[in-house]
Amino acid sequence: MTIVVYALNSVCDGPPGTATCSTPPCQAPSLSIVNITNITCNGGVGAIELQASGGFGGYTYSVGNLNNSTGVFLNIPAGTYTFSVADAQNCPNSIQVVFGAPALMQTTPQIATGITCFGLSDATVSAPTTGGAPPYSFEWSNGQTDSIAVNLGIGQQIVIVTDDNGCTVAGTITVTQPPLLTVNASAQNATCNGTPTGAAQAVVAGGTAPYLLQWDAAAGNATTPLVNNLAAGTFTVLVTDDNGCTANASATVGQPTAVTVSINNTTDPTCNGTPTGAITAEGVVAQEASAMRGATLPIVPLPITCWQATTPSLSQMQTVAPQPNRPH
């Protein structure tokens, strides 16, 4: 800048005086970071403290639409920011700062091994975790602190995962159990006393298919649901499902009472070759609707020396000694 001086009256004589002034160049202040608080958890915020020196003092700090005279900025989300400072002569300086954040921490509990049998507490659950700042610590709702919880029963399980920065995430999973393994054994009675004409059958439900059936030695160690050709008796079947759970049941094959008949009285024929003899018999047939006890059975006369007493499901032969012909 040049200044020209003129005389204001005629007393002073001589040429005008001149002087030249110049503005010194802008001396930008230096800007440094005094303290920075990094973002420790995904979704969190950080903070920074700046300090300027040099220049003409009277500093104003700014970032985006924010400015202050302290150089302290709080609640800064993750991102890249340009922090500036200007002194009293409005001489500026700036620095760029990146606020990073860990990846979002997530945990997804999974059934490692389920409950094997109804009513047991033998399930295991794991909690695979990603993001955050490893290593992780675990706290399950039942107090266990490993990454895999063991000996769990039916119901909801909750895990809280904490990373190395103290950030936490929760996960839940519901442990279920198979239905109760049951077996029902039924029997069909033998048709005749002492004959292997009965049967036993097992019906399995619940548990975890497929099933293994094993009848006892009395049933021939059969492995099929239906066993035929059984005599009277009690038979037991053991069922094992795919998880090793077991159930058993028994069935009793019955049989009718043995058929019995006895000859109470015989009357010889009066003449040889004549159908004049008689037999009185008593029988017990328990399987008949009206059991005959102490009944005199109908006698069918035959033209030979044998007599046959008959009734449903009952017969017995009795030989009657022939008599000599008697004179008339």
C-alpha positions, 0 to 999 in steps of 0.5 A: 500500500502507498501513501502520498502526502500533499501540503495544504498551504503555500508555505510548504514548498516542494514535491509531495511526500510518499510512503509505502506500507505492506501487509505481512503474509498470513501465518497459519496456526498449527493444529494438533490432536491432544486426545482422541476417543475411538469408537469401541462398539459398532453404532457408538460415538467418539470424541476428539480434543484439538489444540492450535498454536502460532498465528495471531491467537484467538482461535476458532475450531470447527467441523461441519456446522459445529464450531467452538473455541475449546477444540473439544468435539464429542459424540462423533459417529464413525466417518471421515471428518475435516477439523479446521482452526482459524486465528484472529487474522482468519488464517486457517489450518485443517487436519483430516481424522477418520473415526472407525468402528468395529464391525457389527457384533452378532451371535446366532446360538445353534443346537449342537446336539439335541435332547436325546430322550424325553425328560433328559437334560443332555442338549448342547448349544453353541454361540458362534459370534462375529464382528466386534473385537475378539476375544469374546466372553460368554454368559448363559442364562443357566450360569455357564460361561463357555462358548458351548453350554452343555447338559441343557433341558427343554426351554429357552436359553439366552447367551450374552456375548461380550467382546474385548471392548466391553460391547455386548450382544444377546442371542436366544434359542429354544431347546426342544425334546422328542416325544415320549417313546412308548410301545403298546403290546397286545395279544391274540389268544391261542385257539386251543389249549396247549397249541402255539396258535396265539400272537403278540403285536407291538405298536411304537410311537414317539421317540426318534425313528427308526426303531429296533424291536427285540422280543424276549426268548420266549417269543423266539427273539423276534425283531418284527412288530407281529409275532405269530405261532405263540403258545400261552404265556407272557411275552416282553418286547424292548424298543430302542429308538435312533437316539438309544432311548428305550421302552418296553411292554408285555402282552399275555397270550391266553388259551381256553381251558383244556377240554375234559370229559369223564364217563360216569356210568355205562349199561351193557347191551342186553343182547349181543349185537343189539343197540341197547347199551347206554353211557352217561358222561360228564364234560367241562368245556370252558370256552363255550358260552354256556359251560356245561358242568355236571350235564348228562351228554346226549348219547348217540347209539351205534350198531356196533360195540362202541358208543360215542358221546358228543357235544360241540368241541367235545368227544370221547370214545368208550368201548362197551363189552358185548353181551351174549345172546339171552334166551327169550 
